[in-house]
Amino acid sequence: MYETRDLKLMQDMLYQYEYLVQRPYLHELFCLPMCPPPSCYEPIQLLKLENISETSSFSRFAYILNALAGLGKTIAFIISSNCGQQSFYIGIKDQCNFALSLLQNGILQTFTNSRFCCIENPSTFLDDLLNPNKYSNLASSLVTLNESYDSIFLSDFTQLVGTHSDYVAFFLAEPINRSDIYDTRKELYEIYDVLSYFSQSNYTYYKSESRTTAHANATSSTNTSGQSVTNTCGQNNTESHSGYVNISASTPLSLLHRSSHSSVSTTQNSNGVVTTSTTTTTPTPTPQNTSSSTPKNINATVVINKGTSSSCGTNHSEANAQNCSEAKGNTSTRTNTSNNTFYQALSFSRPNKCLQEAVTFLNTAIARYNTLSSNTTFHFSTYFFSPCDEVSLRAAYSYVGLAQSSYSLSPNVVNCMASNHPDYANLYKYLRSFTHPDFLLPHTNLPTHLATPLITKELINSFYLPIT
């Protein structure tokens, strides 16, 4: 069998599928080289939440988050637990007071009787809070939050981690440009089209043989003013063989084996010429032994023909002449012809299980990006650091477990980085600037975020904690 499709194209699309959907590198992201952190920081506005009252209209706070995302403002929510005392902060990356005023009014309108205060020098405060020398370990969690509203989500989180454990939980959400979502969705469509084309292969093998034999004898006698006798004997044999191989893609499974039947017919014309012929035919497949499915796929077909033909003929003539006044003529011709045709056809399909599973998951990923394209979206990630390695790790896994993700475009991932890691201090520089760290992917040097895309309804669950 011959493969006419572009296998390199399939391999390239598989790599793109793993890069955009599976993202296996997320499990070992801290083993990849990190891009240099920002050399200068944009101004940070930070509020300390002293009291956030209960409300039944917390979902309306999503309108504030959408407005901030429309302004391109990165949002961070921070929990600091030190010596049994918990503090809560919310901040934005903003060069003016317009976005800060929007955030303040949104909190007051959503949570009545709320109290908060502005941090006077946010840069100094963050340098002290996010000091790598204070913490021996950092863990990050990537999870898609359940968009259903749950008012006790972070309350359960703080109880699981423990109010007497020293740690900092840093939740960072950076707006995504809508054009980036459209570009990624377009790539997913292209990958889907190619992998669907390769997900099943159909093969057809066809062989045909044809043999034709002709034998003719002719005798004629003519006497005019003499005598002339001519004897002619001749034989002509012809054989031909033909066959082809047909390969096409993504058709239903079918297996055909056709046998031939021969029939013989003899005819005689008005001149006394007798003709005999033998013909081999193959019955037409019935609906019971054929497959009727017709999947909608792109097909590629190659037809390879090969054939042989041979012919052999002999003729002999003998003439005798003798003058005679008698005129007499007689002609006799006898022709025998035999024609035999035989062919076989075998068709079968071979699925590719790996590609079929990839196509199924691509359907889900495309549906996910359709949702992202019609909503305000953020790149979201969580970071937990503590003087105790056990606390930061427990906090990261507790957060993943409580999120109760009903769907994740990427796998739920926890990564840990020790203080002796060469990029440990650089990661804190990223966080102090309210920026997700970027890592370089192997073999491509393409940067990737330590983040997962969320819509506002999914993000808002991580920002709610009733404080009384």
Phi and psi in degrees as a GROMACS rama.xvg file:
@    title "Ramachandran Plot"
@    xaxis  label "Phi"
@    yaxis  label "Psi"
@TYPE xy
-115.333  137.928  TYR-2
-104.48  113.677  GLU-3
-101.133  -5.99014  THR-4
-83.5522  161.831  ARG-5
-84.0012  97.7228  ASP-6
-68.9872  -29.0859  LEU-7
-65.5972  -36.7833  LYS-8
-61.6279  -41.9562  LEU-9
-62.1274  -43.7921  MET-10
-64.1381  -39.9416  GLN-11
-63.3132  -41.4588  ASP-12
-69.5442  -32.8507  MET-13
-64.7967  -39.7003  LEU-14
-65.3458  -41.8775  TYR-15
-63.0936  -37.9221  GLN-16
-61.6104  -45.3846  TYR-17
-65.8975  -36.9905  GLU-18
-69.2264  -40.463  TYR-19
-89.8814  -31.7091  LEU-20
-111.365  -59.4469  VAL-21
-70.0491  -42.6761  GLN-22
48.7872  55.8513  ARG-23
-64.8684  -22.1042  PRO-24
-66.5427  -16.9574  TYR-25
-62.0863  -28.0612  LEU-26
-71.0746  -21.6687  HIS-27
-127.335  37.2859  GLU-28
-65.2589  -36.7499  LEU-29
-72.8391  -6.62289  PHE-30
-88.8339  -9.06914  CYS-31
-90.3781  155.326  LEU-32
-66.8613  140.113  PRO-33
-94.8713  141.371  MET-34
-67.8716  152.914  CYS-35
-60.2704  139.521  PRO-36
-69.7387  165.769  PRO-37
-58.4793  139.013  PRO-38
-78.7759  -24.9503  SER-39
-138.466  151.52  CYS-40
-103.859  141.401  TYR-41
-78.2594  154.588  GLU-42
-59.543  140.773  PRO-43
-113.264  132.277  ILE-44
-107.555  128.831  GLN-45
-132.357  133.573  LEU-46
-115.508  138.632  LEU-47
-98.4318  121.342  LYS-48
-85.4235  110.612  LEU-49
-88.8636  -29.3671  GLU-50
-157.542  126.528  ASN-51
-123.19  114.84  ILE-52
-81.0826  161.279  SER-53
-63.4798  146.398  GLU-54
-151.589  148.518  THR-55
-95.7591  -1.60859  SER-56
-118.147  34.0173  SER-57
-63.702  -29.4868  PHE-58
-60.3098  -22.8138  SER-59
-69.9398  -16.9053  ARG-60
-64.5523  -16.9972  PHE-61
-60.4803  -30.0604  ALA-62
-63.4136  -37.0866  TYR-63
-67.7573  -42.9734  ILE-64
-63.6769  -38.1517  LEU-65
-64.1548  -38.9496  ASN-66
-66.3668  -41.1936  ALA-67
-65.5469  -39.1307  LEU-68
-65.7363  -36.1623  ALA-69
-62.8656  -28.7659  GLY-70
-85.5344  -2.4716  LEU-71
75.5415  29.3861  GLY-72
-97.562  127.481  LYS-73
-77.6439  139.493  THR-74
-119.411  139.238  ILE-75
-132.624  142.839  ALA-76
-125.41  131.109  PHE-77
-127.209  133.897  ILE-78
-115.636  125.983  ILE-79
-120.233  121.893  SER-80
-116.307  119.729  SER-81
-143.084  118.042  ASN-82
55.5206  40.5655  CYS-83
82.1043  -1.33484  GLY-84
-106.508  123.613  GLN-85
-104.036  137.155  GLN-86
-128.658  149.964  SER-87
-129.848  135.093  PHE-88
-135.18  149.482  TYR-89
-134.565  134.793  ILE-90
-142.681  165.086  GLY-91
-138.621  154.457  ILE-92
-90.1024  110.963  LYS-93
-151.069  135.109  ASP-94
-93.3277  -10.9771  GLN-95
-133.872  178.719  CYS-96
-92.14  1.25795  ASN-97
-65.8066  -49.8942  PHE-98
-66.2273  -36.6399  ALA-99
-63.5781  -42.3057  LEU-100
-62.4882  -38.4032  SER-101
-61.9529  -42.4059  LEU-102
-66.5893  -44.0184  LEU-103
-62.0988  -48.4573  GLN-104
-64.7834  -34.2176  ASN-105
-64.3638  -40.2199  GLY-106
-65.9632  -43.8956  ILE-107
-65.851  -37.7482  LEU-108
-75.7218  -31.5869  GLN-109
-83.9789  -43.0269  THR-110
-114.285  97.6233  PHE-111
-66.6829  148.944  THR-112
64.0843  22.8651  ASN-113
-79.8331  152.299  SER-114
-130.858  137.247  ARG-115
-154.056  165.523  PHE-116
-141.329  155.079  CYS-117
-85.9968  139.684  CYS-118
-79.7058  124.376  ILE-119
-65.8369  -44.9683  GLU-120
-125.028  83.6667  ASN-121
-60.8662  -37.8286  PRO-122
-62.413  -46.1885  SER-123
-65.3082  -39.7958  THR-124
-61.9256  -44.72  PHE-125
-69.3109  -34.4064  LEU-126
-61.4742  -36.7584  ASP-127
-78.4583  -39.2703  ASP-128
-71.1738  -42.3343  LEU-129
-103.199  59.8912  LEU-130
-98.9602  113.676  ASN-131
-62.0332  -22.3728  PRO-132
-70.8458  -15.7289  ASN-133
-86.0982  -19.4192  LYS-134
-124.751  138.995  TYR-135
-95.2834  -9.03803  SER-136
-154.653  148.236  ASN-137
-134.016  136.671  LEU-138
-127.563  144.911  ALA-139
-123.865  148.18  SER-140
-124.049  136.35  SER-141
-120.098  118.335  LEU-142
-155.593  144.754  VAL-143
-89.655  116.209  THR-144
-71.8024  147.948  LEU-145
-68.8508  129.84  ASN-146
-76.5159  -11.7885  GLU-147
-66.6476  142.924  SER-148
-75.0788  127.595  TYR-149
-138.82  107.337  ASP-150
-74.7577  -13.7878  SER-151
-109.975  14.9868  ILE-152
-58.8836  -57.5334  PHE-153
-74.9928  -21.1454  LEU-154
-63.7232  -43.3553  SER-155
-64.7938  -35.7734  ASP-156
-63.5864  -48.1179  PHE-157
-64.7804  -31.3158  THR-158
-71.0875  -37.6016  GLN-159
-68.1296  -41.7143  LEU-160
-70.6928  -35.7202  VAL-161
105.435  129.729  GLY-162
-72.7845  -15.5607  THR-163
-100.891  5.68457  HIS-164
-91.1606  136.639  SER-165
-86.5128  122.492  ASP-166
-164.468  167.395  TYR-167
-129.672  127.562  VAL-168
-108.391  124.482  ALA-169
-120.915  116.321  PHE-170
-109.587  120.766  PHE-171
-123.937  128.423  LEU-172
-128.335  119.339  ALA-173
-114.8  126.515  GLU-174
-59.8243  145.824  PRO-175
-107.004  134.799  ILE-176
-64.9874  135.969  ASN-177
-61.9572  -32.2484  ARG-178
-63.6328  -33.4962  SER-179
-65.5037  -37.7458  ASP-180
-64.8724  -44.1624  ILE-181
-62.3134  -41.5831  TYR-182
-64.0114  -42.4681  ASP-183
-65.4667  -41.3988  THR-184
-63.1314  -38.7374  ARG-185
-63.1673  -41.0164  LYS-186
-62.4473  -39.615  GLU-187
-63.367  -39.6747  LEU-188
-62.3252  -43.2559  TYR-189
-64.364  -41.9359  GLU-190
-63.5192  -41.0802  ILE-191
-60.7121  -44.5384  TYR-192
-61.4886  -42.8169  ASP-193
-72.2607  -47.2118  VAL-194
-67.7056  -31.2393  LEU-195
-63.3684  -38.1289  SER-196
-63.4957  -35.1286  TYR-197
-94.186  -3.77097  PHE-198
-70.3325  -18.5959  SER-199
-149.459  139.088  GLN-200
-119.913  139.314  SER-201
-115.46  134.338  ASN-202
-123.328  139.319  TYR-203
-132.534  126.252  THR-204
-114.197  129.808  TYR-205
-133.814  132.237  TYR-206
-133.043  135.164  LYS-207
-137.144  137.811  SER-208
-130.172  139.516  GLU-209
-138.07  129.997  SER-210
-128.619  132.565  ARG-211
-130.364  127.887  THR-212
-126.204  128.917  THR-213
-125.451  132.915  ALA-214
-131.06  125.147  HIS-215
-132.349  134.574  ALA-216
-122.85  131.177  ASN-217
-135.146  134.808  ALA-218
-132.73  131.981  THR-219
-137.012  142.476  SER-220
-131.819  132.819  SER-221
-139.541  127.631  THR-222
-122.577  113.225  ASN-223
-141.509  121.508  THR-224
50.5477  20.8574  SER-225
166.074  -164.896  GLY-226
-133.745  130.137  GLN-227
-134.943  122.383  SER-228
-120.448  124.798  VAL-229
-125.348  123.833  THR-230
-112.759  125.853  ASN-231
-125.164  128.053  THR-232
-130.325  127.779  CYS-233
-143.838  156.593  GLY-234
-145.174  138.886  GLN-235
-134.429  121.113  ASN-236
-115.482  131.444  ASN-237
-131.25  131.171  THR-238
-130.596  143.368  GLU-239
-142.302  145.096  SER-240
-129.837  138.391  HIS-241
-144.835  155.636  SER-242
-169.095  157.487  GLY-243
-149.617  158.723  TYR-244
-116.181  126.013  VAL-245
-116.534  123.881  ASN-246
-122.448  127.625  ILE-247
-137.759  168.476  SER-248
-109.647  146.88  ALA-249
56.5193  58.0884  SER-250
-122.959  160.668  THR-251
-67.8678  159.658  PRO-252
-68.5136  129.869  LEU-253
-150.816  145.421  SER-254
-134.106  112.093  LEU-255
-117.988  136.424  LEU-256
-135.305  113.13  HIS-257
-104.84  128.774  ARG-258
-105.673  157.765  SER-259
-104.801  153.065  SER-260
-127.407  142.227  HIS-261
-108.494  146.846  SER-262
-136.089  144.284  SER-263
-118.317  133.669  VAL-264
-133.453  141.223  SER-265
-127.196  130.558  THR-266
-130.199  154.843  THR-267
-136.281  127.387  GLN-268
-87.8113  -178.223  ASN-269
-68.3311  -20.0088  SER-270
-88.9312  4.32708  ASN-271
86.524  13.1483  GLY-272
-84.438  124.322  VAL-273
-101.759  129.912  VAL-274
-124.969  125.424  THR-275
-116.526  132.875  THR-276
-136.343  143.213  SER-277
-119.836  125.072  THR-278
-125.657  133.236  THR-279
-104.702  128.642  THR-280
-124.366  160.812  THR-281
-120.679  130.669  THR-282
-65.7867  148.475  PRO-283
-76.6793  132.229  THR-284
-60.0028  142.203  PRO-285
-91.2128  161.119  THR-286
-59.2724  -20.7814  PRO-287
-72.9224  -22.0171  GLN-288
-115.35  22.9858  ASN-289
-127.641  158.066  THR-290
-95.7766  137.282  SER-291
-104.283  2.23138  SER-292
-76.3639  143.388  SER-293
-132.505  80.3357  THR-294
-65.6725  151.976  PRO-295
-91.6591  98.3375  LYS-296
-141.093  167.64  ASN-297
-84.2295  130.511  ILE-298
-113.033  142.978  ASN-299
-124.231  133.541  ALA-300
-128.647  134.139  THR-301
-124.68  134.111  VAL-302
-119.256  122.865  VAL-303
-115.339  113.771  ILE-304
-104.026  139.826  ASN-305
-142.888  142.986  LYS-306
-155.915  156.593  GLY-307
-131.06  151.197  THR-308
-146.781  137.846  SER-309
-138.184  150.462  SER-310
-145.181  137.638  SER-311
-138.221  133.468  CYS-312
-143.504  141.334  GLY-313
-130.605  139.629  THR-314
-138.886  142.001  ASN-315
-139.833  131.697  HIS-316
-127.032  142.54  SER-317
-137.655  129.929  GLU-318
-128.123  133.963  ALA-319
-126.409  138.464  ASN-320
-127.831  138.601  ALA-321
-149.047  126.183  GLN-322
-66.0163  130.262  ASN-323
-159.289  145.93  CYS-324
-83.5711  0.718519  SER-325
-85.8759  137.805  GLU-326
-117.046  122.893  ALA-327
-153.228  137.805  LYS-328
-133.217  144.104  GLY-329
-152.851  130.144  ASN-330
-130.492  133.95  THR-331
-135.821  128.13  SER-332
-131.699  134.821  THR-333
-133.264  126.287  ARG-334
-126.469  128.999  THR-335
-117.212  128.319  ASN-336
-128.575  133.447  THR-337
-126.629  127.806  SER-338
-127.12  121.888  ASN-339
-128.838  122.176  ASN-340
-124.66  132.827  THR-341
-138.326  131.765  PHE-342
-145.036  156.418  TYR-343
-131.802  146.246  GLN-344
-134.472  132.8  ALA-345
-131.586  121.165  LEU-346
-125.13  136.715  SER-347
-154.614  158.872  PHE-348
-120.146  150.114  SER-349
-129.798  111.23  ARG-350
-79.3734  155.987  PRO-351
-111.842  102.642  ASN-352
-61.3639  -39.9404  LYS-353
-60.3241  -45.9585  CYS-354
-71.8651  -33.4665  LEU-355
-64.4261  -40.07  GLN-356
-66.84  -37.3739  GLU-357
-63.4366  -40.5868  ALA-358
-64.4711  -40.3766  VAL-359
-61.6643  -44.3727  THR-360
-70.9583  -30.3973  PHE-361
-64.8647  -35.4218  LEU-362
-57.4173  -43.9343  ASN-363
-67.0265  -41.3809  THR-364
-64.9465  -39.2708  ALA-365
-65.2012  -41.3356  ILE-366
-62.1533  -38.0145  ALA-367
-63.0928  -44.7325  ARG-368
-72.7334  -24.181  TYR-369
-64.2389  -39.0019  ASN-370
-66.1591  -44.0892  THR-371
-62.8935  -37.7843  LEU-372
-69.412  -20.9803  SER-373
-101.614  9.65721  SER-374
-136.256  166.741  ASN-375
-73.6221  132.401  THR-376
-125.67  154.966  THR-377
-136.856  148.399  PHE-378
-86.4782  120.027  HIS-379
-125.017  141.15  PHE-380
-156.04  158.766  SER-381
-122.978  146.946  THR-382
-134.135  136.639  TYR-383
-130.974  125.61  PHE-384
-134.411  145.749  PHE-385
-154.999  154.561  SER-386
-65.6021  -19.6969  PRO-387
-108.61  125.225  CYS-388
-59.2802  -39.6155  ASP-389
-63.5202  -35.7676  GLU-390
-69.8512  -46.496  VAL-391
-64.758  -38.3247  SER-392
-68.6072  -42.1706  LEU-393
-65.3459  -38.0187  ARG-394
-64.0783  -40.8621  ALA-395
-65.1012  -44.9025  ALA-396
-74.2698  -30.8856  TYR-397
-65.7609  -39.1025  SER-398
-64.8576  -43.0589  TYR-399
-63.1482  -41.3195  VAL-400
-67.4065  -38.1743  GLY-401
-77.0806  -21.7435  LEU-402
-63.1477  -30.1339  ALA-403
52.5744  53.5415  GLN-404
-65.928  126.301  SER-405
-84.7631  -20.0231  SER-406
-158.525  142.714  TYR-407
-139.324  126.643  SER-408
-66.0807  -32.33  LEU-409
-116.765  157.983  SER-410
-66.8154  150.914  PRO-411
-68.4669  123.086  ASN-412
-130.351  139.394  VAL-413
-122.455  125.637  VAL-414
-119.747  145.133  ASN-415
-124.207  143.61  CYS-416
-133.281  125.827  MET-417
-86.3813  163.655  ALA-418
-67.0418  -19.408  SER-419
-85.9583  2.71875  ASN-420
-68.2228  138.774  HIS-421
-62.146  -23.3145  PRO-422
-105.467  14.8438  ASP-423
-60.5867  -47.6461  TYR-424
-68.8414  -34.8906  ALA-425
-65.3142  -34.3642  ASN-426
-63.6966  -37.8971  LEU-427
-67.1794  -32.0675  TYR-428
-64.4454  -39.019  LYS-429
-59.0207  -47.9181  TYR-430
-67.5248  -36.3481  LEU-431
-64.9437  -23.2485  ARG-432
-97.0229  10.0011  SER-433
54.9268  51.5253  PHE-434
-135.815  135.381  THR-435
-70.615  134.947  HIS-436
-67.1713  145.621  PRO-437
-109.63  140.948  ASP-438
-124.168  151.636  PHE-439
-94.1256  126.064  LEU-440
-73.9167  146.242  LEU-441
-67.7369  149.199  PRO-442
70.5481  -14.2017  HIS-443
-124.238  -26.1888  THR-444
59.6564  25.4853  ASN-445
-82.9235  135.59  LEU-446
-78.104  146.099  PRO-447
-137.191  144.617  THR-448
-78.6047  146.659  HIS-449
-85.5524  71.101  LEU-450
-162.831  164.841  ALA-451
-131.596  145.956  THR-452
-77.3852  135.878  PRO-453
-132.611  153.984  LEU-454
-93.9603  169.798  ILE-455
-61.7447  -40.1666  THR-456
-63.0101  -31.5037  LYS-457
-77.6097  -35.9881  GLU-458
-69.4985  -36.1765  LEU-459
-64.0066  -24.5536  ILE-460
-64.2179  -30.0255  ASN-461
-79.6815  -10.2124  SER-462
-103.367  7.78791  PHE-463
-109.717  124.254  TYR-464
-150.922  107.814  LEU-465
-67.118  124.823  PRO-466
-116.532  126.52  ILE-467
